[in-house]
Amino acid sequence: MALYSSGHISNVENGHTMPSTGPVYYYVTEFLRRTPGAPGTAQAREVSEERRRTQRLNQRQQNRHSVPLTAPPGASGDTIRQGYEVRETEDCHHVAGGDVNTEVDVIRSVVPLYPGVSLVSAAYNYHRDTGTGVLTIEPGIGCSVAAVRETGSGHLSAVLRIDRERDPRDGEPFSFSYRVLVGSLIPTAHAPLQGEAGEWALCTARPHHAS
């Protein structure tokens, strides 16, 4: 296949690496469609994605016993997030009279993928008000704020330090909490039923499934 390097094709043929999606779909389009009874593109895509999913899960399992992940508080959110997997997030939005969002209480459960994980990343923006200084973050139980960055459009990125280094061998998810304060007078876009006192809280729990 002229569009792909001979090295990649050779590694795939020898079982050293997974094929990228491009060669797989090219193979299906050029060859399988011409063969009676051959599986279609959708089936080939499903098989390819399942193999990739298995490879990712195997890599995570290997990471559970690898060397510690070095990620200082100044590292990017993507780098810090490599060290753990989020199992569940619970958000509780507090809304005052006039449908103004005042704060969000967050409980998050994570599982470390490397030994010595102590940092987690959190990022928020209030899309109804993109000014700077609109959002601030406070630690709750089980963590402290290690670093905070804000963009000119009000996007808040925070690095939280959990109370001690965690290890995959701990066996159980670790839960911690924090609060995001909203300093805006612009009403939220969501308006569930309002309580008699003019204030209400919308709480949601979202499980995160390994992919």
N, C-alpha and C positions, 0 to 999 in steps of 0.2 A: 504494500500500500504506500504509494509515493508520498502521501500527505503526512506520514508519520515516520519518525526516525527508526532506522534499522535496529538501533540499540534497544529501544522500547519494545519493539516487536519481538526481538530475540529474548529479552527478559521475560516477556509474557509467555512465549513458547516453552521456555525452560522452567517456568513456575516460580521465578524469582520475584515477580511483582504482579499486581492486579492490572488488568487492561483498563485504560481510560475509557470513558464512555464513547469518545469519538470512534475509535476502531471497532468497538462492539456494534454501534449503530451502522457504521459503514459496512461491516460484514453482513449484517442482517439485510440491509438494503440491496447490496450488490449480489449476494449469493443465495441466502435462504429464501428470498421471495421467488427465486426461479426454481426452487426445488419443491415438488408436490409433497404435501403433508408436513412441511417444515414449520417450526414454530414461528409466530409472527413477531413484529416489533415489540408489541406490548409485553408478550411473554418474555422475550429476551431482556427487555428493560427491567422487568420484575426480578429475573434471575440475577442480573448484574447488580441491582440495588441490594438484593439480599446478600450477595457475596461481599459487597462493600460494607454492609452493616455488620456482618460477622467479623470482617477484618478490623473494624473500629472497636468492636467489643473485645476482641482478642488483644488489641493494642492497649485498651484501658486496663485489662487484667494484667498485662505485663508491666504497665506503669505503676500498679499498686505495690510492686516490690522493687522499684528502681531507685536510683539515687535521688536525693531531695531536689525539688524544683527551686531554683534561685530566682526570686522575684521581689525586688525591693518595692517600697510604697510608691516610688516614682515611676514604676514600670507601667506600660499601657494596660488598659483593662483586658484586652485580648490575651496578653501574656499571663496576667494574674488568673484569669478564668481557666487557663489550662490546668491549674492545680486541683480543681475540684469539680464536682458535678452537683447541680441543684436538684434536689428531690421534690421539694414542695415550697411554694411561696404563698403566704396568706397576707392579703392587703385589706386594711380597714380604713376607708375614706371618711373623714369627718367633714360634714358640710353644714355651714351655718345658714341662718335665714337669708333668703335671696339666692340660694343655691351657690354660695361661695365656698369653694373647697378650702379648708383651713389647714388640714394636716392629714398625713397618711401614716398609719402605724403598720409596720411590716415585720412579719415573722418569716424567717427563711431557714430551711433545713438543707444542709449540704453534706456531701460525702467526699473526703479527700481522695485524690488519685495518686498522690505522691507522699512520701514521708515528709514531715516538717512543714506542712501547709499551715499558714497562720494569717493569710490575707485573702479577702474576698472583695469583689468589685460590685458597685451599685451605680446605676446611671438613670437620671430622670429628667424630664422636661414637662413644663405646664404649657400645652400647646395653645391654650387660649391667651397666654401672656408670655411673650418671648423676651421680656426685658431682663437685664441682669439683676441679681440680688433677689429674685422672686422666690427661689427655693433655697432652703438651708437644711442640713441633715444633723441629727443628734443621735448619739448611741443609746441603745436601750440595755438589754440584758445580754451578757456574754460577748460583748465587743466594745471597741473604742474606735474613734475616727482617726485614721493615720494620715490621710491626705485628701484634699478637696480641690477640684479644678472646675472652672466654669467658663463656658464659651461666651462670645458676645451676643449670642442668640438665646442665652439663658439655659443652655443644656448643662446640667450638673453631673459631674462624675466624681465619685467618692471611693476611697479605698478604706475598708474596715479591717481592723486587726482583731481577730477573735482571741478569746481569753488565754489560750495556750496553743502551742503547735499540735496539730492533729495528724494522725497517721491512718492509712487504710486499714491497718490491723485493729483499729479501735472497734470495727465491726458494726457500729450504729451511726446513723446520721447525726450531725451536730446542729442544734437549733440556736439561733440568736435573734435579737430584735433590734430595730432602730426606727427612728421617726423622721419623716420628711415634712418640714413646715412650709406652708405656702403663704407667701406675703403678697397676695394679689386680691384685688376687689372685683375682678372680672368673674362672673358666674361660670361654673363648670358646665360642660356640655351635657352631663348626665343629670337627670332629675327624677329619681325614684320618688315614691310616696314620701311626703314630708311629715314629720312627727308633729304632735300638738305644740311642742315647745319651740318649733321653728328650726330645730336642728335634727339631723339624722346621721346615721353611719351606715355605709355600704361596705360589707365585708365579703370577700371572696377568697377561696382557697383553690390554688391551681397546682395539681400534681404535675411533675415533670418526668416524662418517660425517657429512658435511655434510647438513643437512636443510633 
